[in-house]
Amino acid sequence: MFAKIKFYWGAFVISSIVALVMIPLIYIFPLKKGSIMHYLNRVILKLIGAKYEEIGEFDPTVDMVFMNHQGIIDIITMEAVANRNMRWVAKKELFDTPWFGLLLKGGEMISVDRENKAGLLKLINDIKKGLKENPNRVIAIFPEGTRASDQKLLPFKSGASFVAKKLNLKVQPIVITGSKWVLNEHDKTAHNGTVRIHYLPPVDVSTANKEWYKDIATNMQRVIDNEEKEYGIKR
């Protein structure tokens, strides 16, 4: 019962801060939007009883990060710890939602239409344009394409690898564990806990072997499996 109550508290905190504070501020102070989002996401984690721990180092030279995805806490945590502004790739439908859409548009995120055959070409052009205009702003994408319900990675979609290969990007895999324990959107429970961010070695796609995408998925799953063995359900 307490875990259920805590989930709704977490949902209230996230919705309230994003809708009433974050969105107005990034529109009023567009030049400070990165700092605003980083700070307020740290506030969210603190209010819902979450801590974070970083394992490894973020490579400041990468163009794109590949991440596993289990829920909203993944994004909140990455924004909280990031020392670079991130441009998230999100499905087009989210840009049309009442308040989250305003956050995505105000944050200049990138939309992808997965139902449109031309969507991948538009995604490539948008990422290419974004990196040209601001090479210091890293692109963040979920290769699984949607949230996983357990600790097993879903099959990686081909789009992420195609974009990285087409643009010869330098990619860093990042594994997030513990986020589903902190806030589980599937069974609507939440707990105090630590979200762990694992930075894996970056891959320069222009010089990588043909199996680089498969190798990234394998290495990411290995980290998740090791965490589950060591920490159990909390991870």
N, C-alpha and C positions, 0 to 999 in steps of 0.2 A: 504493500500500500504506500509506504514512504517513497519507494522508487517511482511509483506512478505520479505521486504528488510532485516530486522533484522534477519529473519530465515536464509537467505543465508549467512549473516555475521557470525552467530553462527556456521553454518555448515562449513564455511571456517576456522574459528578459531579452531574448534575441529579437523578437518582433518589435518590442518597444524601443530598444536602442536603435535598431536599424531604421524604423519608420519615423520616429520622433526626433532623433538626434543625428544619426549618420547621414541620411538622405538630405535633410535640409542643409547641413553643414557643407557637404561636398558640392552642393549647387551654389551656396553663398560664397564659399572659398575654394573655387576650382583649382587653384594653383597649389593648394595644401591638401588635396583629396587623399594622396597617399599617406601622409602623416596622420590625417584624421582617421582613416580606416584602420591603420595599424594600431593606433592608440585605443580606439573604441573596441576593437576585437580583443585586445588584452583585457579591457574592462569586462567584457562579456564573460571571458573565461574565468576571471576572478569571481564574478557574481554567481556563477553556476557551480563553483567549487572545483574548477579544473586547473591543473598545473601542466607544464610541458617540459619535455627534456629533449635536447638535440643530440643525436649520435652522428659523428662525422661532421663534415663541413659543406656548406653551400658553395658551389663554384661560381664566383662572380662573373665568369666569362661565358656562361651558357646562354643559349638563346631560348631554350624551352625546357620545361620540366614535365616529366611523366609521373603521375601520382595514382595510387590506388584510391578507391572512393567508397566509403561506407555511410557517409552522411554529411550534414551541414557543418559539423565540428571540424571536419578535415579542412574546409575552406577557412573557417574562423581561426583555426590554429595557425595555418600557413600565413594568413594575413597578420596575425599577432607577432610572429617571429621574423617575418620577412624584413630584410634590410634593402630590398629592391622592390619597387612597385611592380605588381603583378597584373597581367592582363589575362583574365580567365576566358576560356572557350566554353560557352554554354549553349544548350539547345535553344532554338529560336522561340519556342513556346514560352520560355521563362521571361523573355523580354516583354511579353504581353501581359504578365501578371500585374495586379494592381500596384503593389509597392516594391516588390523585389525587382520588377522590371525597371523601375525608376533608378534603383541602385546600380543595376547593370549598365543602363544607358549613361547615367551620370559618371560612372566609373570607366566609361569607354571600353567596356568589355567586348568580346567578339562573339557574334551569334553564328550558329551553324544550323542549316536546315537539312536535317537527316532524311527528310522525305523527298527532297528535290535532287535530281541527278546533278544539277549544276551547283549544288550546295558545296561540294568539295572544292570546286574551282574557285568559288567565292571565298571560301575559307583560306585557301592558299594565297589569294590576292590580298585579303585582309591582314593576314599574318605578315606577309612580305611588306606591305605598306606600313604596318605598325612598327616593325623592326627597323625600317628605314627612317621613319620619323623619330623614333625614340629607341635606339639600340640598347639602352640601359634598362628598358622595361621588359621583363622576361614573360614569355607566353606560358601559361599553365593549362595543361590538358589532362583529362582522364581517359586513358586508352580503352578502358572497359566500356566507356560510353554511358554507363548508368551506375547506380549504387548496387553494391553486392550485399546480399543478405547475411552472409557468414564470412568465415576467414579464408575461403577459397576465392582466388581471383577469377573473375569472369574472363572468357576469351577476349583478347585484345582486338579491337576493330582495326581494320586496315588503314583507315583514314589518317590516324596519327603518324604511322610510319611513312605513308605516302607523302604527307606534308613535309616531314623532317628530311626525307630523302630528296624530294623535289627542290627544296630550298637549301640543302646541304647544311643543316643546322647542327649545333652542338647541344646535345640533350643530356639532362641529368635525371635519373630515376630517383624518386623519393617515396619512401614507404611510411605511411602513418599508421600507428597501432595505438589502441586504447580509446579511440574516439567513439566507438560504438558502446563501450562501457560507460563513458561520460554522458552520452545522449544517444539512445537507441530509438530511431524513428520508426522501426518496424514493430516492436512490441511496446513502444511508448513507456520506456523506463529510463531512469537516469541515476547516476551515482557520482560521488566525489571520486576523482581519479587523476591519473597522469597520462597525457597524450605524448607519445614518443615519436619524434621525427627522425627517420633514418635517411641520411644522405648517402646514396650509393655513388660509385665512381662514374663520372660523366663519359659520354660516348660521342665522339666526333663522327657523325654519320658519313661524311665524305670519304673517310678512310677506314670505316668499320667493315668487318666481314659480312657476308650475306645473311648470317644468322643473328645479327645484332638485335633485332626486335624480339625474336624468340628468346635470346639470352637474357634480355632485360626482364621479360616476364618471369623467366625461371628464377633469376636472382631475387626479384621482388617477392615471389612466393616463398622462397627459402627463408627470407627475413621474417615473413609473417609466420611461417611454421615454427621457426625457432622461438619467436616471441610467445606463441601460443603454448609451446612446451614449457617455457620458463615461467610464464605468468598466468596461464590458464585463461579462463573466460574473460578476465579483466582486459585482455588484449584482443 
